[in-house]
Amino acid sequence: MTLPTGFLDRPLAHRALHDALDRRPENSLAAVKAAADRGYGIEIDVQLSRDGQVMVFHDYDLVRLTASKGYLAEYLASELGEIKLNNGDEGIPTLRQVLNQVRGRVPLLIEIKDQDGALGPNVGVLEKACVQALEEYSGPVALMSFNLHTLRVLAEWAPFIPRGFLTDTFTTSRWPMVPENRRFCLDRCDHVSNPIVDFISHRVEALDDPRVVCAKDNDKPVICWTVRSSEQAQEALKIADVITFEGFLP
């Protein structure tokens, strides 16, 4: 699958166009609206509530982004909707709420957060719920994950939605929960040329990685994360096709 029209001609707002001073928390409906109103593409994160609803939230626990404690997966969706995001006026949104906010106006890039815990094969429930939520959505959308098992599941269940492999330098310090043999495997270039991978999204500080070269050699788009200044964006776009940004307006 190729990325839908619009993905490659605009930057993507990382966790939507968040700004704490303007009361737009990351991954909030306010941040999503701000990005769409300005014509930016939007990157968001999803994971599951206790009752199997797809929630838009980055961290596994609630401590950094709310005044509550515990893990997101311990709460019902209705409870999460009542938990106010820090520096904002709204609760944690569902994916369906975000889809209703975007309404196909701009491209939407959805990161499926790893549910295995170590980028392993214990996945499927979140992926299925996410695909079901997108069944009636007609706007430009793509899915991505650091977990190759997630991409395999998506290739089977939603072959019509482009799939991206989130790539990084899988070091022990950055990925302590992932077994060494799996980290070594994820660093291999041959994953990028696999038909289940339609594009990659790589860490901006490591765009000299061989997997980026492999993606370009296989005519697969390269998105990079996360750009935090105009100067960094200018350098990144010498290699990457699209940037994911936060903290400034490109």
BELPE-V294627 format. One record per helix or strand of 2 or more residues. SS is the DSSP state (hx for helix, st for strand). FROM is the first residue (numbers start at 1). TO is the last residue. If there is no record, write none. Layout:
ss->(SS:SS)
from->(FROM:FROM)
to->(TO:TO)
This chain:
ss->(st:hx:hx:st:st:hx:hx:st:hx:st:hx:st:hx:st:hx:hx:st:hx:hx:st:hx:st)
from->(12:20:29:41:54:72:77:84:95:108:125:141:148:162:180:189:199:204:210:221:230:242)
to->(14:22:38:48:56:74:82:85:102:112:133:145:157:167:186:191:203:206:217:227:236:245)
